[in-house]
Amino acid sequence: MADESVKIALVTGASKGIGAAVAVTLATAGFDLWLNYRSDHDAAQNVKQQVERLGRDCTLLPFDVADLTATEESLKPLLDQAVPFAVVNNAGFARDTLLALMGAREWNDVLSVHLGGFFNVTHTVLPLMLRKRQGRIINMVSTSGQTGVAGQTNYSAAKAGLIGATRSLAMEVARRNILVNAVAPGFIETEMTQELPLERILPMIPLGRVGRAQEVADLVEFLCSDKAGYITGQVLSVNGGACMP
């Protein structure tokens, strides 16, 4: 069995962007990592090397969170040996277009990764967390899921669904000392935002800039710490004060 004095964090979609920043930040805080990604092996190896340079272990888990069978096949052998203290459901992507022009695949794929991925990963790990009577589950949502954004009906629906799931699950598992929260980034400097028109976006952000992935990761680290022991069922925004239309 693994050393139970060492806390483990499972982070999905962690080969780049916010997920990579979360993985490295949690490693800095003393966590070993189970690092999920779908296909970018080189990027995942780079994050693994950063984690290991910090003196922490990092297990790479290449599987599609939208696939329940693949999720269980990847996680269950590890769960026979250890249970993660923290699960960060970060995997996601956008397929933006107006609903009138959206195909069924664009709708289903986005919901399958965000909502299906949340279910597949959390459902696989949660029974063991309940047995241990401790843990943190953090779902990466979005300002888009709080206010709605034109051209993102699928993405907004998925993130709004995750907000509802966060609040309901928090009520279900609180008595077992498992805290469930959501982090809602606004415009963060990642690959997902590189093509966005900043000249139109920046006037909507009171701080006058886009955010950094590290600023999101720092909040996740706080929610995984003892300092956040009385916080559950909450949606915490990292958006520079933005109020999106």
ZIRABEL-V570739 format. One record per residue. N is the residue number from 1. RES is the residue in three letters. OMEGA is omega in whole degrees, 0 to 359 (999 if undefined). Layout:
# ZIRABEL-V570739
n->N res->RES omega->OMEGA
n->N res->RES omega->OMEGA
This chain:
# ZIRABEL-V570739
n->1 res->MET omega->179
n->2 res->ALA omega->177
n->3 res->ASP omega->185
n->4 res->GLU omega->176
n->5 res->SER omega->180
n->6 res->VAL omega->178
n->7 res->LYS omega->180
n->8 res->ILE omega->174
n->9 res->ALA omega->173
n->10 res->LEU omega->180
n->11 res->VAL omega->180
n->12 res->THR omega->181
n->13 res->GLY omega->193
n->14 res->ALA omega->181
n->15 res->SER omega->182
n->16 res->LYS omega->173
n->17 res->GLY omega->182
n->18 res->ILE omega->181
n->19 res->GLY omega->178
n->20 res->ALA omega->179
n->21 res->ALA omega->178
n->22 res->VAL omega->182
n->23 res->ALA omega->182
n->24 res->VAL omega->180
n->25 res->THR omega->178
n->26 res->LEU omega->175
n->27 res->ALA omega->177
n->28 res->THR omega->180
n->29 res->ALA omega->175
n->30 res->GLY omega->179
n->31 res->PHE omega->161
n->32 res->ASP omega->188
n->33 res->LEU omega->160
n->34 res->TRP omega->191
n->35 res->LEU omega->179
n->36 res->ASN omega->172
n->37 res->TYR omega->182
n->38 res->ARG omega->190
n->39 res->SER omega->184
n->40 res->ASP omega->186
n->41 res->HIS omega->182
n->42 res->ASP omega->179
n->43 res->ALA omega->179
n->44 res->ALA omega->178
n->45 res->GLN omega->179
n->46 res->ASN omega->178
n->47 res->VAL omega->178
n->48 res->LYS omega->180
n->49 res->GLN omega->177
n->50 res->GLN omega->180
n->51 res->VAL omega->183
n->52 res->GLU omega->176
n->53 res->ARG omega->177
n->54 res->LEU omega->177
n->55 res->GLY omega->180
n->56 res->ARG omega->176
n->57 res->ASP omega->178
n->58 res->CYS omega->178
n->59 res->THR omega->180
n->60 res->LEU omega->183
n->61 res->LEU omega->180
n->62 res->PRO omega->175
n->63 res->PHE omega->180
n->64 res->ASP omega->183
n->65 res->VAL omega->179
n->66 res->ALA omega->182
n->67 res->ASP omega->183
n->68 res->LEU omega->180
n->69 res->THR omega->179
n->70 res->ALA omega->179
n->71 res->THR omega->181
n->72 res->GLU omega->181
n->73 res->GLU omega->180
n->74 res->SER omega->188
n->75 res->LEU omega->188
n->76 res->LYS omega->176
n->77 res->PRO omega->177
n->78 res->LEU omega->181
n->79 res->LEU omega->174
n->80 res->ASP omega->183
n->81 res->GLN omega->185
n->82 res->ALA omega->178
n->83 res->VAL omega->178
n->84 res->PRO omega->175
n->85 res->PHE omega->183
n->86 res->ALA omega->172
n->87 res->VAL omega->179
n->88 res->VAL omega->180
n->89 res->ASN omega->186
n->90 res->ASN omega->186
n->91 res->ALA omega->179
n->92 res->GLY omega->176
n->93 res->PHE omega->181
n->94 res->ALA omega->171
n->95 res->ARG omega->190
n->96 res->ASP omega->170
n->97 res->THR omega->177
n->98 res->LEU omega->183
n->99 res->LEU omega->181
n->100 res->ALA omega->181
n->101 res->LEU omega->186
n->102 res->MET omega->174
n->103 res->GLY omega->180
n->104 res->ALA omega->181
n->105 res->ARG omega->179
n->106 res->GLU omega->176
n->107 res->TRP omega->187
n->108 res->ASN omega->182
n->109 res->ASP omega->181
n->110 res->VAL omega->179
n->111 res->LEU omega->181
n->112 res->SER omega->180
n->113 res->VAL omega->184
n->114 res->HIS omega->182
n->115 res->LEU omega->177
n->116 res->GLY omega->179
n->117 res->GLY omega->175
n->118 res->PHE omega->181
n->119 res->PHE omega->187
n->120 res->ASN omega->182
n->121 res->VAL omega->184
n->122 res->THR omega->180
n->123 res->HIS omega->180
n->124 res->THR omega->186
n->125 res->VAL omega->191
n->126 res->LEU omega->181
n->127 res->PRO omega->180
n->128 res->LEU omega->175
n->129 res->MET omega->178
n->130 res->LEU omega->179
n->131 res->ARG omega->180
n->132 res->LYS omega->179
n->133 res->ARG omega->174
n->134 res->GLN omega->175
n->135 res->GLY omega->177
n->136 res->ARG omega->174
n->137 res->ILE omega->182
n->138 res->ILE omega->181
n->139 res->ASN omega->179
n->140 res->MET omega->180
n->141 res->VAL omega->184
n->142 res->SER omega->170
n->143 res->THR omega->179
n->144 res->SER omega->179
n->145 res->GLY omega->179
n->146 res->GLN omega->187
n->147 res->THR omega->186
n->148 res->GLY omega->179
n->149 res->VAL omega->177
n->150 res->ALA omega->182
n->151 res->GLY omega->181
n->152 res->GLN omega->182
n->153 res->THR omega->179
n->154 res->ASN omega->181
n->155 res->TYR omega->179
n->156 res->SER omega->179
n->157 res->ALA omega->180
n->158 res->ALA omega->182
n->159 res->LYS omega->176
n->160 res->ALA omega->176
n->161 res->GLY omega->178
n->162 res->LEU omega->177
n->163 res->ILE omega->177
n->164 res->GLY omega->179
n->165 res->ALA omega->179
n->166 res->THR omega->184
n->167 res->ARG omega->180
n->168 res->SER omega->181
n->169 res->LEU omega->178
n->170 res->ALA omega->179
n->171 res->MET omega->183
n->172 res->GLU omega->192
n->173 res->VAL omega->185
n->174 res->ALA omega->183
n->175 res->ARG omega->175
n->176 res->ARG omega->175
n->177 res->ASN omega->174
n->178 res->ILE omega->183
n->179 res->LEU omega->184
n->180 res->VAL omega->180
n->181 res->ASN omega->177
n->182 res->ALA omega->174
n->183 res->VAL omega->185
n->184 res->ALA omega->176
n->185 res->PRO omega->168
n->186 res->GLY omega->178
n->187 res->PHE omega->182
n->188 res->ILE omega->183
n->189 res->GLU omega->177
n->190 res->THR omega->177
n->191 res->GLU omega->183
n->192 res->MET omega->184
n->193 res->THR omega->185
n->194 res->GLN omega->185
n->195 res->GLU omega->183
n->196 res->LEU omega->181
n->197 res->PRO omega->184
n->198 res->LEU omega->181
n->199 res->GLU omega->177
n->200 res->ARG omega->186
n->201 res->ILE omega->187
n->202 res->LEU omega->178
n->203 res->PRO omega->179
n->204 res->MET omega->185
n->205 res->ILE omega->182
n->206 res->PRO omega->179
n->207 res->LEU omega->173
n->208 res->GLY omega->178
n->209 res->ARG omega->171
n->210 res->VAL omega->181
n->211 res->GLY omega->177
n->212 res->ARG omega->179
n->213 res->ALA omega->180
n->214 res->GLN omega->180
n->215 res->GLU omega->174
n->216 res->VAL omega->181
n->217 res->ALA omega->180
n->218 res->ASP omega->177
n->219 res->LEU omega->177
n->220 res->VAL omega->178
n->221 res->GLU omega->178
n->222 res->PHE omega->182
n->223 res->LEU omega->177
n->224 res->CYS omega->185
n->225 res->SER omega->177
n->226 res->ASP omega->181
n->227 res->LYS omega->182
n->228 res->ALA omega->187
n->229 res->GLY omega->180
n->230 res->TYR omega->181
n->231 res->ILE omega->176
n->232 res->THR omega->180
n->233 res->GLY omega->186
n->234 res->GLN omega->172
n->235 res->VAL omega->183
n->236 res->LEU omega->185
n->237 res->SER omega->174
n->238 res->VAL omega->190
n->239 res->ASN omega->177
n->240 res->GLY omega->181
n->241 res->GLY omega->185
n->242 res->ALA omega->171
n->243 res->CYS omega->186
n->244 res->MET omega->180
n->245 res->PRO omega->999
